[in-house]
Amino acid sequence: MSLQHLRPLYTAIRPLYTASPSSHQPSPDHPSMRLESLIHPLVLRTPTPADAPSLLRFFSDERNTRHDRSVRGFNTPAAISMLIERWSTILAPLSGLNVVVEEYGEIVGVGGLGWIGFDKPVQYKGQARDERKKVLLVGYAGIMLDTKVRGKGYATAALGMLIDYGFRVLGLDECRIATADDNLAMRGLMDKRFGIVGRRTEKDLFENEWVWTVGREEWAAGEQWKEKDEEDEEKDEDGEDGG
């Protein structure tokens, strides 16, 4: 996989977020995390029970959730309460990390590294299985935004923050992003904004059949590219639809 088109999203010259706490990963003793964008008015944080009404509104809007089969059924107060309890409970070892996305204090999306664990490299469709491949610490990243905030570059920023946090703080070897074939917005986000080539896989439990993978060293290599053009960035983000 080539990342030659990957935008230099995270550089020492222009960091895009601050992490609090940044010195450790979430754990049963320290279950909360908060990432604050330095470019957009975005905060990614651990959900709390007070978020229930906002999350119920978000998940009840089919326009927000139609491409993600993993969130089907989260449209009742009881389901939302169970979801918040699950998302705010951190296990050891860490098996997942989910967040709400805020714009000016209002919840406008959700995201996270929904599954974290050890796995072998992706088995692409039609590819011969190689059992000798080494096992990697992998995180599956994703982002889902309210339709009213799409087109602002938030999907790129929020997903990039999560991937970067996964490598820097959680020590992942690889991040993967998966989606269904009909989610053209996410496919365009990954192919065009991140410059990562997606490949088809066998359809999984949630009907995802496209996957993008990026390794820690490949992500870090993107940081050295400084040729980003602000005008082109604004033009690209105006057309972004989000996940």
Residue pairs with C-beta under 8 A, 6 or more apart in sequence:
1 196
1 197
1 213
1 214
1 218
2 197
3 195
3 196
3 214
3 218
3 219
3 221
3 222
4 195
5 195
6 194
6 195
6 196
6 222
6 225
7 156
7 193
7 194
7 195
7 222
7 225
7 228
7 233
8 222
8 223
8 224
8 225
8 226
8 227
8 228
9 16
9 156
9 157
9 160
9 164
9 222
10 16
10 160
10 164
10 222
10 223
11 223
11 224
11 226
12 223
13 226
15 38
16 37
16 38
16 39
16 157
16 160
16 161
16 164
17 35
17 36
17 37
17 38
17 161
17 164
17 165
18 35
18 36
18 38
19 33
19 34
19 35
19 165
19 169
20 33
20 34
20 35
20 36
21 30
21 33
22 169
24 30
24 169
25 33
25 94
25 169
25 170
25 171
26 32
26 33
26 46
26 90
26 94
26 97
27 90
27 92
27 94
28 90
28 91
28 92
30 90
31 46
31 88
31 89
31 90
32 45
32 46
33 45
33 46
33 97
33 99
34 43
34 44
34 45
34 46
35 43
35 44
35 45
35 99
35 161
35 162
35 165
36 42
36 43
36 44
37 43
37 157
37 158
37 161
39 157
40 103
40 152
40 153
40 154
40 157
41 103
41 104
42 101
42 102
42 103
42 154
42 157
42 158
42 161
43 101
43 102
43 105
44 99
44 100
44 101
44 102
44 111
44 158
44 161
44 162
45 99
45 100
45 102
46 87
46 88
46 99
46 100
47 55
47 84
47 87
47 88
47 98
47 99
47 100
48 84
48 88
49 81
49 84
51 84
51 100
51 107
52 77
52 80
52 81
52 84
54 100
54 106
54 107
55 74
55 80
55 83
55 84
55 100
55 107
55 110
56 75
56 76
56 77
56 80
58 64
58 107
58 108
58 109
58 110
58 146
59 65
59 71
59 74
59 75
59 80
60 75
61 146
61 147
63 147
64 109
64 144
64 145
64 146
64 147
65 71
65 72
65 74
65 144
67 179
67 180
67 182
67 183
67 185
67 186
67 243
68 142
68 144
68 180
68 206
69 180
69 206
69 207
69 208
70 114
70 206
71 144
73 79
74 80
74 83
87 98
87 99
87 112
90 97
94 116
94 170
95 115
95 116
95 117
96 112
96 113
96 114
96 115
96 116
97 112
97 113
97 114
97 116
97 139
97 170
98 110
98 111
98 112
98 113
98 114
99 110
99 111
99 112
99 162
100 107
100 109
100 110
101 107
101 108
101 109
101 110
101 111
101 143
101 145
101 154
101 158
102 108
103 149
103 154
108 145
108 146
108 148
108 149
108 154
109 143
109 144
109 145
109 146
109 149
109 154
109 158
110 143
110 144
111 141
111 142
111 143
111 144
111 158
111 159
111 162
111 243
112 141
112 142
112 162
113 139
113 140
113 141
113 162
113 166
113 170
113 172
113 175
114 140
114 141
114 142
115 138
115 139
115 140
116 137
116 138
116 139
116 140
116 166
116 170
116 172
117 137
117 138
118 135
118 136
118 137
118 138
119 135
119 136
119 138
120 131
120 133
120 134
120 135
120 136
121 133
121 136
121 174
121 213
122 176
122 199
122 201
122 211
122 213
123 129
123 201
123 202
124 199
124 200
124 201
125 199
125 200
125 201
125 202
125 209
136 173
136 174
137 171
137 172
137 173
137 174
138 172
138 173
138 174
138 175
138 176
139 166
139 170
139 172
139 174
139 175
139 176
140 175
140 176
140 177
140 178
141 159
141 162
141 163
141 166
141 175
141 176
141 177
142 159
142 177
142 178
142 243
143 155
143 158
143 159
143 162
143 242
143 243
144 243
145 154
145 155
145 158
145 242
145 243
149 242
150 185
150 240
150 241
150 242
151 237
151 238
151 239
151 240
151 241
151 242
152 237
152 240
153 233
153 236
153 237
153 240
154 242
155 185
155 189
155 240
155 241
155 242
155 243
156 189
156 193
156 194
156 237
156 240
159 177
159 189
159 194
159 243
160 194
163 175
163 214
163 219
164 219
166 172
166 175
167 175
167 216
167 219
167 220
172 216
173 215
173 216
174 213
174 214
174 215
174 216
175 213
175 214
175 219
176 211
176 212
176 213
177 186
177 190
177 196
177 211
177 212
178 201
178 204
178 206
178 208
178 210
178 211
178 212
179 186
179 187
179 208
179 210
179 243
180 206
180 207
180 208
180 209
180 210
181 209
181 210
183 210
183 243
184 241
185 240
185 241
185 242
185 243
186 242
186 243
187 198
187 210
188 240
188 241
189 240
189 241
189 242
189 243
190 196
190 198
190 212
191 197
191 198
192 236
193 236
193 240
194 212
194 214
196 212
196 213
196 214
197 212
198 210
198 211
198 212
199 210
199 211
199 212
200 209
200 210
201 208
201 209
201 210
201 211
202 209
203 209
